[in-house]
Amino acid sequence: MEQTKVSSKVSSRSDRHGVPSGAGHNASPDLRTWLRKLSATDRLAVARSGVSLIDQLAAIGKRLEHTSAVLFPSPKGHSIPVVSNIFTNRGWVAESIGVHPNDLLTRFQDAVRNRLPWVEVESAPVQDVVHTSNIDLLKLLPIPKHNELDSGPYITAALLIARNPKTGVQNVSIHRCQVSGPDRIGVLILPRHTRHYFDMAEQAGQALEIALVIGVHPACILASQAIVAVDDDEMEIAGALLGHPVEMVKCRTNQVRVPAHAEIVIEGRILPRVREPEGPFGEFPQYYGPRANREVIQVDAITHRAKPIFHTITGGGMEHLVLGEIPREATMLEHLQRSFPSVRDVRLTRGGTCRYHLAVKMDKTNNGEPKNIIMGAFAGHYDLKQVVVVDMDVDIDDPNEIEWAVATRFQADRDLLVVSGALGSKLDPTTDNGIGAKMGLDATKPVEAEPMVFKRIHVRGEEDVDLVQCLSDDAEGVAAQILSG
Ligand code: MN
């Protein structure tokens, strides 16, 4: 696998966006680059035509979410193909940016620190076709309904790009987008960066110009989830991950710049002082986010490639979980290592919805330090509800290993830390509007323990025994002979 080389950081804000270039020359990798790779390596299943966009498409994707991406060449009523499961585990994500899975978090941290500004281009494949009148989202685009009780079709894999109304700096994030009408989208905007920009616009009585970008390289999607400051443009992190500045083009109906090699762009405005019902929608905790009055996007244009591909992510599915997991782990690892150099790796476990439960691997040299690490982790992100600290000989990718450490290296009266009444995730249904308890488990062995007491058993040769040499080619015959007696 080729390691992506990171270009050096472009220093000043004034020399960015200045390079004119025709679209298509030495372009940065796009969704198709990645899909071609999946197809060439037998990881892109292709559905028959006529799959229903309501439930059925998501059902097929869900069944294959641990094994392959799925391309739906012509879902029922549409000629535009849909793709889902473009990454099914962290290994695929690592591969998409050219690193070993063990280096994924450090590579992501490196990209956050050494960003690569994008460049603006004059023309772009994503504007090959432009619709500005008679917009009808469900007629123009194959937008699926995913989880059973979702309120209807949702655009789930779109990068929402917004501009700071005062400075023009861009923010990239992903929001669930309900199709509320032919040219109206209901959107959930949590109190983060898009919210900050929208509040600025709304207070001035103005709409916030935005674009929804569908069908980009996994690096762009991953970058959108980076936990960085407001006014840190995530597309620069995407550039660093790709080792190539992302080419951006100005929207046709507003000032937002969008990736030139995306598949589809929906241009629009989040309307001031307008709220309409949105939800329910199946979310990462494996429950439905409730229906409530939320912001509305007025769609002004849809642009796309001549033959676009629509990317969709099923809420709460593997793609959704993996996507949220990696940037959060990278941030948590950096946060912990600042205070605790003994911390070697972290994992937000699947069972903990890749948000609530953290496993920390440490090289322990001081008793008591795991409890400090637990407290540090809770301070690092309010979503965290449970932290388990384990030793270096525990594989934190394997939930059974973590449970084994708790079973054999943890005593509840001594190694358990509980903090009540702290802020947690509002999407955790056991909290009181987000207020809940934190639990930390020190499942590490004591520093002074006799080596044999906590020495893991092991069969010598297990890892590299040559089974082809050691096993008979006539298993059935030999077994029959012995069993006949
Ligand atoms: Mn941001």
Residues whose N, C-alpha, C, O or C-beta is under 5 A from the ligand:
A	BS01	MN	N171 V172 H193 V228 A229 D232
